[in-house]
Amino acid sequence: MFTRIIYGDSTAIFTVVAFGVAASIFITISWRALLMKRPQVERYENLPFLTATPTCAEAGQDGQAKCEATPQLRT
């Protein structure tokens, strides 16, 4: 029943297409990273540190910790 189905050609096509898609995505991302302007690179390298992180003091007499958000910037 399945003797007339050819598996070799169809699986090779899927492998080549998958490799082509993955390679084109990698090349596109690499090309865009290489063409970035210096201010954009500096903005992206500090990006995780631009978010405010809470700094908590010790709990007072009421048992509540006092937290305030202060930005943690990398120097």
VEXPAKOL-676663 format. One line per 3 residues: their letters; for each residue x, y, z of N, C-alpha, C. Coordinates in Angstrom, 3 decimals. Atoms other than C-alpha are relative to their C-alpha. Layout:
N
A) X,Y,Z,X,Y,Z,X,Y,Z; ...;
//
This chain:
75
MFT) 0.816,-1.194,0.000,0.000,0.000,0.000,0.868,1.268,0.000; -0.852,-1.178,-0.080,2.761,2.463,0.903,1.266,-0.133,-0.842; -1.217,0.224,0.780,5.294,1.186,-1.606,0.252,1.084,-1.040;
RII) -0.185,-1.026,1.029,4.693,4.027,-4.082,0.326,1.374,0.572; -0.305,-1.291,-0.623,5.328,6.859,-1.558,1.511,0.178,0.052; -1.435,-0.297,0.002,8.741,8.462,-2.007,0.275,0.955,1.159;
YGD) -0.277,-0.824,-1.175,10.029,9.779,1.325,1.241,0.854,-0.167; -1.301,-0.664,0.068,13.561,10.841,0.417,-0.045,1.396,-0.574; 0.022,-1.312,0.643,12.807,13.759,-1.897,-0.747,1.037,0.829;
STA) 0.790,-0.976,-0.746,10.140,15.395,0.240,0.684,0.404,1.297; -0.667,-0.375,-1.248,12.154,15.244,3.466,1.226,0.864,-0.267; -1.147,-0.840,0.346,15.207,16.747,1.752,-0.448,1.428,-0.284;
IFT) 0.517,-1.341,0.300,13.108,19.678,0.528,-0.320,0.747,1.291; 0.335,-0.637,-1.271,11.796,20.394,4.047,1.253,0.395,0.781; -1.245,-0.307,-0.691,15.309,20.265,5.471,0.683,1.216,-0.607;
VVA) -0.641,-1.127,0.672,16.686,22.680,2.884,-0.782,1.288,0.245; 0.821,-1.189,-0.245,13.767,25.096,3.322,0.152,0.468,1.445; -0.172,-0.376,-1.403,14.100,25.029,7.127,1.365,0.643,0.236;
FGV) -1.330,-0.593,-0.127,17.825,25.707,6.886,0.039,1.392,-0.627; 0.034,-1.309,0.651,17.202,28.570,4.458,-0.719,1.053,0.830; 0.741,-0.945,-0.850,14.635,30.189,6.747,0.831,0.376,1.219;
AAS) -0.804,-0.280,-1.191,16.864,29.860,9.827,1.219,0.851,-0.350; -1.170,-0.773,0.404,19.916,31.181,7.966,-0.374,1.436,-0.366; 0.399,-1.364,0.371,18.014,34.164,6.553,-0.365,0.824,1.228;
IFI) 0.307,-0.721,-1.236,16.715,35.100,10.016,1.289,0.401,0.707; -1.274,-0.292,-0.642,20.229,34.874,11.473,0.750,1.103,-0.730; -0.713,-1.013,0.790,21.747,36.935,8.646,-0.677,1.362,0.133;
TIS) 0.726,-1.263,-0.140,19.017,39.591,8.913,0.259,0.649,1.352; -0.246,-0.547,-1.341,19.463,40.008,12.677,1.439,0.479,0.117; -1.406,-0.403,-0.054,23.246,40.139,12.320,0.235,1.286,-0.797;
WRA) -0.158,-1.190,0.844,23.037,42.713,9.515,-0.556,1.239,0.685; 0.591,-1.138,-0.700,20.708,44.956,11.521,0.829,0.404,1.205; -0.844,-0.323,-1.150,22.978,44.716,14.576,1.273,0.718,-0.449;
LLM) -1.209,-0.650,0.488,26.030,45.683,12.514,-0.260,1.422,-0.495; 0.318,-1.326,0.537,24.253,48.710,11.013,-0.572,0.962,1.045; 0.555,-0.879,-1.037,23.066,50.138,14.363,0.886,1.216,0.218;
KRP) -0.732,-1.221,-0.312,24.069,53.705,15.142,0.478,-0.060,1.447; -0.601,0.036,-1.337,26.200,54.343,18.232,-0.972,0.420,1.112; 0.942,-0.351,-1.075,23.463,56.176,20.259,-1.013,-1.116,0.287;
QVE) 0.947,1.093,-0.199,21.093,53.265,19.713,0.660,-1.161,0.747; -0.728,1.050,-0.711,23.750,50.779,20.874,0.137,0.365,1.472; -0.134,-0.436,-1.390,24.353,52.838,24.024,-1.326,-0.077,0.735;
RYE) 1.309,0.104,-0.636,20.618,52.978,24.720,-0.353,-1.447,0.313; 0.323,1.410,-0.210,20.225,49.222,24.306,0.894,-0.657,1.047; -0.864,0.647,-0.988,23.242,48.344,26.445,-0.356,0.392,1.426;
NLP) 0.447,-0.405,-1.332,21.740,50.253,29.401,-1.468,-0.308,0.245; 1.442,0.206,-0.083,18.180,49.101,28.788,-0.466,-0.744,1.241; 0.529,0.679,-1.186,17.788,46.567,31.629,0.153,0.822,1.273;
FLT) -0.251,-0.768,-1.203,19.113,49.099,34.129,-0.819,1.284,0.064; 0.814,-1.207,-0.012,16.661,51.875,33.218,-1.317,-0.202,0.735; 1.245,0.251,-0.723,13.766,50.196,35.045,0.208,0.274,1.477;
ATP) -0.072,-0.291,-1.429,13.004,51.240,38.581,-0.093,-1.298,0.794; 0.036,1.173,-0.871,13.781,48.610,41.204,-0.255,0.467,1.421; 0.313,-0.457,-1.357,12.373,48.846,44.721,1.175,-0.233,0.948;
TCA) -0.990,0.121,-1.043,14.778,49.488,47.569,-0.754,0.015,1.324; 0.782,0.122,-1.222,13.322,48.299,50.840,0.872,0.205,1.230; -0.661,-0.179,-1.283,14.343,49.497,54.263,-0.493,-1.093,0.948;
EAG) 0.432,1.014,-0.964,14.023,47.318,57.336,-1.413,0.325,0.483; 1.371,-0.175,-0.480,10.565,46.784,58.749,0.013,0.814,1.291; 0.106,-0.842,-1.183,9.537,49.380,61.313,-0.784,-0.700,1.105;
QDG) 0.740,0.559,-1.130,7.495,48.920,64.484,-1.319,-0.622,-0.437; 1.276,0.545,0.470,4.329,48.264,62.486,0.181,-1.283,-0.817; -0.263,1.237,0.723,6.016,45.343,60.686,-0.007,0.145,-1.505;
QAK) 0.038,-0.234,1.438,5.731,46.913,57.239,1.355,0.522,-0.479; -1.238,-0.489,0.606,8.802,47.368,55.077,-0.333,1.190,-0.882; 0.225,-1.198,0.809,9.091,50.772,53.464,0.840,-0.124,-1.263;
CEA) -0.679,0.151,1.275,9.931,50.448,49.787,-0.240,1.230,-0.864; 0.143,-1.082,0.970,10.571,53.158,47.249,0.757,-0.393,-1.260; -0.607,0.369,1.279,11.419,52.812,43.598,1.082,1.003,-0.353;
TPQ) -1.097,-0.843,0.430,14.800,54.162,42.602,0.640,-0.641,-1.214; -0.639,0.591,1.171,16.391,53.703,39.198,1.433,-0.418,0.292; -1.360,0.509,-0.164,19.551,51.616,39.180,0.702,0.117,-1.354;
LRT) -0.684,-0.207,1.263,21.781,52.964,36.415,1.425,-0.490,0.075; -1.371,0.470,0.071,25.043,51.389,35.345,0.900,1.169,-0.376; -0.925,-1.103,0.317,27.983,53.773,35.302,1.144,-0.496,-0.829;
//
